[in-house]
Amino acid sequence: MLRWLIRIVIFILVVYLAACAYFFSVAELRNSENDKNYTYTGVPASLKPYVKDFQKRYQASGERVTIKNDGLKLDAYYLPAEKATNKTVIIIHGFRRNKTGMKAYTDMFANLGYNTLTVDNRGHGKSQGHYVGFGWLDKGDVEAWIRYLISKNKNVEIVPFGISMGGATIAMMSGDSLPSNVKALIEDSGYTSVEAEITYEAKAMYNLPQKPFVSTVSLISKLFAGYSYTEASAIKQVEKNTRPMLFMHGGADSYVPTKMVYQLYNADKDPEKQLWIAPNSGHVQGFGDHPSAYTAQIKKFLNLYFK
């Protein structure tokens, strides 16, 4: 009887660990979704002119650039502004996407007169890496890109901007010691922490609890990817932020719940912070739904710090 009980316990444990490993692979292992061309995939009609305009600009004066960080080769598009300037935006994509899907955003910033560096996160696009960093690993890569820009121009003035996981990357790096060249930060639709977002998705998609399931997956992440979901906290980093930050989010976001942006905004103690909610917009749909208002909000915010 005891032997059968032990076998049952072992079987349940094996099934449980297999389920955790599967969820980890879904969440963090690189797959073909990370490397597709997203130039027009899911792009609303309102943003297609931006994409076409980017293509023309990039063919005329853009270039691909690469750096090495943490043993990985990282890839990006660099597009200089039409009029020479020190103002430069680093543009960061979301989960299982890559820089090809950020062309409309790049064109928007180009229209505002900024140089742009549109990056592939580790494990995405043309960048190396086997694991998704969920912002926690990516923030170090963005900081490496910042150092790269400074090495090219010591007077460069930098604004990191990101959507979804890229937005969380911005929030996570906000608490780090950044060079004075970084003048402001913009995050769109980022989450409060990896633990909070994974817990939310595990419940929504599979009806799985945080404990012990998400906690076990977090341990697997620590062992293989090098970070736990608990430590990867955007909100704790934002509490240490000392730079102007614009928080943006869709008012009807059910993927990264809208309530998260209020939590991030309230955690930021910097007096120059700003918040903009895109009315009735879903996840990272603010620009597509409200291109003029979205652009105007960013322009107004950045005009406070760039002349």
C-alpha positions in Angstrom: 0.0 0.0 0.0 2.8 2.4 1.0 4.7 1.5 -2.2 1.6 2.4 -4.3 1.1 5.6 -2.4 4.8 6.6 -3.1 4.3 5.8 -6.8 1.2 8.0 -7.0 3.0 10.9 -5.3 6.0 10.5 -7.6 3.6 10.4 -10.6 1.8 13.5 -9.5 5.1 15.3 -8.9 6.4 14.4 -12.3 3.2 15.6 -14.0 3.3 18.8 -12.0 7.0 19.5 -12.8 6.3 18.7 -16.5 3.4 21.2 -16.5 5.7 23.9 -14.9 8.4 23.2 -17.4 5.9 23.5 -20.3 4.6 26.8 -19.0 8.2 28.1 -18.6 8.9 27.1 -22.3 5.7 28.9 -23.4 6.7 32.0 -21.4 10.5 32.2 -21.9 12.0 30.0 -24.5 12.7 31.6 -27.9 10.5 30.4 -30.7 9.6 31.3 -34.3 7.1 34.0 -33.2 10.1 36.0 -32.0 11.7 36.1 -35.4 8.9 36.8 -37.9 8.6 39.9 -39.9 5.9 42.1 -38.3 6.2 45.0 -40.7 2.4 44.9 -41.5 1.2 42.1 -39.2 -1.6 43.5 -37.0 -0.9 47.0 -38.1 -4.1 49.1 -38.1 -5.0 51.1 -41.2 -4.3 54.3 -39.3 -0.6 53.4 -38.9 0.2 51.9 -42.3 1.2 55.3 -43.7 3.8 55.6 -40.9 5.2 52.2 -41.8 5.5 53.1 -45.5 7.1 56.4 -44.6 9.6 54.6 -42.4 10.5 52.2 -45.2 11.4 55.2 -47.5 13.4 56.9 -44.7 15.3 53.8 -43.8 16.2 53.0 -47.4 17.5 56.5 -47.8 19.6 56.9 -44.6 19.1 54.1 -42.2 21.5 51.4 -41.1 21.7 48.3 -39.0 24.0 48.4 -36.0 25.1 45.8 -33.6 26.7 45.6 -30.1 27.8 42.9 -27.7 26.4 42.7 -24.2 26.4 39.9 -21.7 28.0 37.6 -24.3 25.2 38.2 -26.8 25.2 40.1 -30.2 22.3 42.6 -30.2 20.8 44.1 -33.3 19.1 47.4 -34.1 18.0 49.9 -36.8 19.5 53.4 -36.6 17.7 56.2 -38.4 19.2 59.7 -38.2 16.8 62.7 -38.1 16.5 64.7 -41.3 18.0 67.7 -39.5 21.1 67.0 -37.4 20.3 66.8 -33.7 21.5 65.2 -30.4 18.0 64.1 -29.6 17.7 60.3 -29.8 14.9 57.9 -28.9 15.7 54.2 -28.1 12.6 52.2 -29.1 11.9 48.8 -27.5 9.3 46.3 -28.7 7.0 43.9 -26.7 6.8 40.2 -25.9 7.5 37.8 -28.8 7.7 40.7 -31.3 10.8 42.5 -32.7 11.9 45.7 -34.2 10.1 45.1 -37.5 6.8 45.7 -35.7 7.9 49.1 -34.4 8.3 50.9 -37.7 5.2 53.1 -37.1 6.5 54.3 -33.7 9.9 54.9 -35.2 8.4 57.1 -38.0 6.4 59.0 -35.4 9.5 60.0 -33.5 11.3 60.7 -36.8 8.4 63.1 -37.6 9.1 64.8 -34.3 12.7 65.4 -35.3 14.5 62.7 -33.3 17.2 60.2 -34.2 15.9 56.7 -33.5 17.5 53.5 -32.5 15.0 50.6 -32.7 16.3 47.5 -31.0 15.7 43.8 -31.0 15.6 42.5 -27.5 17.7 39.5 -26.6 16.0 36.3 -27.9 14.1 38.3 -30.5 14.6 39.2 -34.2 18.2 39.4 -35.2 19.6 39.5 -31.7 21.1 36.5 -30.0 19.7 34.7 -26.9 17.6 31.7 -26.0 15.4 33.2 -23.3 12.9 36.1 -23.1 14.1 38.6 -20.5 10.7 40.1 -19.7 12.4 43.4 -19.2 14.6 42.4 -16.3 17.5 41.1 -18.5 16.6 43.6 -21.3 17.2 46.6 -19.2 20.9 45.9 -19.0 20.9 45.5 -22.8 19.2 48.9 -23.2 21.8 50.4 -20.9 24.4 48.9 -23.2 22.8 50.7 -26.1 22.9 53.9 -24.2 26.6 53.5 -23.7 26.9 52.8 -27.4 25.1 56.0 -28.3 27.3 58.0 -25.9 30.4 56.5 -27.4 29.3 57.8 -30.8 28.3 61.3 -29.4 29.1 62.4 -25.9 26.4 65.1 -26.2 23.6 62.8 -27.2 20.3 63.3 -25.3 18.4 60.1 -24.9 14.8 59.1 -24.3 14.2 55.3 -23.9 10.6 54.4 -25.1 9.0 51.0 -25.0 5.6 49.2 -25.4 4.3 46.2 -23.4 7.3 44.2 -22.3 9.3 47.1 -23.7 7.3 49.5 -21.4 8.2 47.2 -18.4 11.8 47.4 -19.5 11.7 51.2 -19.3 10.1 51.0 -15.8 12.6 48.5 -14.7 15.6 50.5 -15.8 14.2 53.7 -14.3 15.6 52.8 -10.9 19.1 52.1 -12.1 22.0 54.6 -12.1 21.7 56.0 -15.6 24.0 58.5 -17.4 23.0 62.1 -17.3 22.5 61.8 -21.1 19.1 60.1 -20.4 16.7 63.0 -20.1 13.3 61.4 -19.8 11.5 58.0 -20.1 8.3 56.9 -21.8 6.6 53.6 -21.0 3.4 52.4 -22.8 1.5 49.4 -21.4 4.1 48.0 -19.1 3.3 45.7 -16.2 4.1 46.2 -12.5 6.3 43.0 -12.2 6.9 39.8 -14.0 5.4 37.9 -11.1 2.1 39.9 -11.3 1.8 39.6 -15.1 2.6 35.9 -15.2 0.2 35.2 -12.3 -2.5 37.2 -14.1 -1.9 35.3 -17.4 -1.7 31.9 -15.7 -5.0 32.5 -14.1 -6.7 34.0 -17.2 -5.4 31.4 -19.7 -5.1 28.2 -17.6 -6.9 28.9 -14.3 -3.6 28.2 -12.5 -2.8 29.6 -9.0 0.3 31.6 -8.1 1.2 29.2 -5.4 2.7 26.8 -5.9 2.6 26.9 -9.7 3.9 30.3 -10.6 6.4 30.1 -7.8 7.8 26.9 -9.2 8.0 28.3 -12.8 9.8 31.3 -11.3 12.4 28.9 -9.7 12.9 27.2 -13.1 13.4 30.7 -14.6 16.0 31.5 -12.0 17.9 28.2 -12.7 17.9 28.5 -16.5 17.3 32.2 -17.5 19.1 33.7 -14.5 16.2 35.7 -12.9 13.2 35.0 -10.8 9.8 36.6 -11.3 9.8 38.1 -7.8 13.0 40.0 -8.3 11.9 41.3 -11.7 9.8 44.2 -10.3 9.1 47.3 -12.3 7.2 48.9 -9.5 10.1 48.6 -7.0 12.4 50.2 -9.6 10.0 53.0 -10.4 10.0 53.9 -6.7 13.7 54.8 -7.2 13.2 56.8 -10.4 14.5 60.4 -10.5 13.7 61.3 -14.1 10.6 62.6 -15.8 8.5 59.7 -17.0 5.4 59.5 -19.1 3.1 56.6 -18.3 0.7 55.5 -21.1 -1.8 52.7 -21.2 -5.0 51.6 -22.9 -8.1 52.3 -20.9 -9.6 48.9 -21.8 -6.4 46.7 -21.6 -7.2 43.2 -20.6 -3.8 41.7 -21.3 -1.8 44.0 -19.0 -4.6 45.3 -16.9 -5.1 49.0 -16.9 -4.9 49.2 -13.1 -1.2 48.4 -13.4 -0.3 51.7 -14.9 -2.0 53.5 -11.9 0.1 51.4 -9.6 3.3 52.3 -11.5 2.4 56.0 -11.7 1.6 56.2 -8.0 4.9 54.5 -7.1 6.9 57.1 -9.0 7.9 59.9 -6.6 9.3 62.2 -9.3 7.2 65.4 -9.4 7.5 65.7 -13.2 5.7 62.4 -14.0 2.8 62.3 -16.3 0.0 59.9 -17.1 -2.1 59.4 -20.2 -4.9 56.8 -20.7 -6.0 56.0 -24.3 -9.8 56.0 -24.1 -11.3 52.5 -24.7 -8.1 51.1 -26.2 -6.9 47.6 -25.7 -3.3 46.4 -25.2 -0.8 48.7 -27.0 -3.7 50.0 -29.1 -3.4 53.7 -28.0 -1.3 54.8 -31.0 -3.4 53.0 -33.6 -6.7 54.2 -32.1 -5.7 57.7 -31.3 -2.6 58.6 -33.5 -3.0 62.3 -33.3 -3.7 62.4 -29.5 -1.0 59.9 -28.8 1.6 61.8 -30.8 0.5 65.1 -29.3 0.9 63.8 -25.7 4.4 62.5 -26.4 5.4 65.8 -28.2 4.0 67.9 -25.3 5.9 65.8 -22.7 9.2 65.8 -24.6 9.0 69.5 -25.4 9.4 70.2 -21.7 12.9 68.7 -21.8 14.1 69.2 -25.4 14.2 72.4 -27.3 
